[in-house]
Amino acid sequence: MKILIASDIHGSYYYGSKLIDIYKNGSFSKLLILGDILYHGPRNDLPKDYNPKKLINLLNSISNEIIAVKGNCDAEVDQMVLDFDVSSNSSTVYFDDKLFYLTHGHHKFPSLNKNNILLTGHTHLPLYEKLENDVHHLNPGSVSLAKGGFQNSYMVYENNTFTIFDFNNNIILEKTI
């Protein structure tokens, strides 16, 4: 199974378009979005080609292929315009007999079991770390507002391997679990 994982699009039609092109051309089964989809938030500058209305149409065109969670910049009104659920702070899904716990990362998450996968966004920093109980924590970085000297990025899961790419197809981080 091949999954595309992204976070922190923040209303950028430019990077949202690039992400959807990668999704449509990459034989992916699902797109997981870890929050902060339409709004840039009061602490962030406007991302490149900030256009939430165009981004809404783009995302809604593949709404049945998206699993998303609510981020700290997402609002109730966002659910009124998006055709996929963005109302929950967390979600769990199973891929390859592994539990994936999805959350934006701004709320405390529950204790997870050995070898569970914790996927968060929020920090805009690509990350892999092993937490207590051998929980694997990964963050794809930010699609549109990269921080910490990193490039804008997204993550691919395939064959038990997580790979974080920038939009020039360079590998930022790769981890097989």
KALINQUI-V438662 format. One line per field, one symbol per residue. psi: psi as a letter, one per 40 degrees, with the letter a starting at -180 (. if undefined). burial: b if it has 24 or more other ideal C-beta (glycine too) atoms within 12 Angstrom, else e. A space follows every 10 residues. Layout:
# KALINQUI-V438662
psi: ???
burial: ???
This chain:
# KALINQUI-V438662
psi: hhhhhiifdf ehdddddddd ddddeefidi hhhfigddie ieeiihihfh gddddddddd efdeehhiih ieeiiddddd eheihfeiei ihihhffihh hhideeihii hiiheihhhi bdeehiihih iiefhhhihe ahddgiifei iiiiihhhfe hhhhiieefi hdihhh.
burial: ebbbbbbbbb bbbbbbbbbb ebbeebebeb bbbbbbbbbb beebeebbeb bbeebbebbb ebeebbbbbb bbbbeeebee bbebebeebb bebebeebeb bbbbbbeebe ebeeebbbbb bbbbbbbbee eeeebbbbbb bbbbbbbeeb bbbbbbbeee ebbbbbbeee ebbebeb
